[in-house]
């Protein structure tokens, strides 16, 4: 599978596709090696193992994500990605819930023409 994203605006689109397909490794391939993520519970995690646990748990809970890109602002080797999202997911009690939000994600150019998430913040400014 080609994991190279040459346009940072495509990161939320590909994230949605891979998460909805249950492709944990495909989602993780979108992160820079030193990336950090703020979970929807508010915890900040980093490192491949922690990201893998979070994404695996989301997939295991039957998540279905819908991303709507709002803005992509690129400056040199950094991009701000603002995306509205809705997710259907099984809560801890087994009841299906539909949280929503707006991200404030940061992507970074790696190599000559590849982009990856450096900071994933689904809670935006909350």
N, C-alpha and C positions, 0 to 999 in steps of 0.2 A: 504494500500500500504506500502511495506517495504521501508523505506527511509535510511536504514543503509548501508553505503558504507564502506567496510573493506579494500579496495585497493584504495589509492588516485588517481591512474591512471584512475580509472573508473569515477571519477567526471565529466570530460568533456564529456564523452560518455553519461552518464545519464542526464546531463544538456541538451545536444542536444535532446535526446529522449523526455524529458519532455517539453521542450520549443516548439518543433515541434508539440507535441500533444496538445498544448494550456493549459498545466497543470501548472498554476501559483503557486499554493500551493506546488506542487511537486518540482518545481524549488526552491522555497523558503526553502524547507526542506533541501536543499543541503548546506545552509549557516549556519555557526556558529552564535549563538545569537548576538555576537558583531561584525559581519562581516562588511566590508566596500567594496564599489564597485566604480570603476572609470567608468563612462558612456562613450559611444562612442563620446559624445559631450565634454568630458573632465571634467565634474563635478565629484566631489567625494561625494558619499552619504553613509549613514549608518543608521542603525535602520530598523526594520521590515517594518514600514509604508513606508519609502522612497524606500526600495528595492521592496516592493509590487507594488508601483506606477510605478517604472521603468519597472519591468517585465510585469506587466499588460499592459502598453503602448506598449511594444514590441510585445506582443501577439496580441493586438488589431490592430497593424499595419501589421498583416499577416506575421510575421517573419518566415523564414525557414532557419535554421542554419545547417551548415555542419562543424563539427570539425574534424581535423586530428591531433592526438597526435604526438608531436615531442619528448619531453623529460619529464621524471618524475624523480626528484632528491629528495630522502628522507634522512633526517637527524633527528634522534630521533623522536620527535613528530611533525615535520614540513616537508612539501613537497613543492617543486617548480614545478609547472606544466606549461610547455610551449606547446602551442597548436596553430596550424594554423587554421584560421576560415574564412568562407565565409558565408554571410547572404544575403538572398533576403528579402527585406522589402519595404513596401510602404512609401515613403518620405512624408513630410508634404504637398506637393502639389499633392499627390496621384500617383506620378510617381514611378514605381518600380525601386529600386536601388539595387546594389550588392556590398556593402562594404566588404573589406577583412582586415585581420590583423593577428598578432601573439600575443598571450597572454603572460603575466608574472603573473600567478596566484599563490597564496599561500594557501595551505591547512593545517589544523591543526588536530591532533588526538584529539578526544573528547571521554572520557570514555576509556574503555580497548581496543577497536578495531574498532572504528568508525572514519571516516574522513569527514570533511566538509570544504567548502571554508571559509577562514578567510579574504582573500583579492582577489577580482576579478578585474583584470585589463586587459580588452580586447585590450587596446592600447599598451600593452607591454612597450617598452622603448620610444615610441613616446611622 
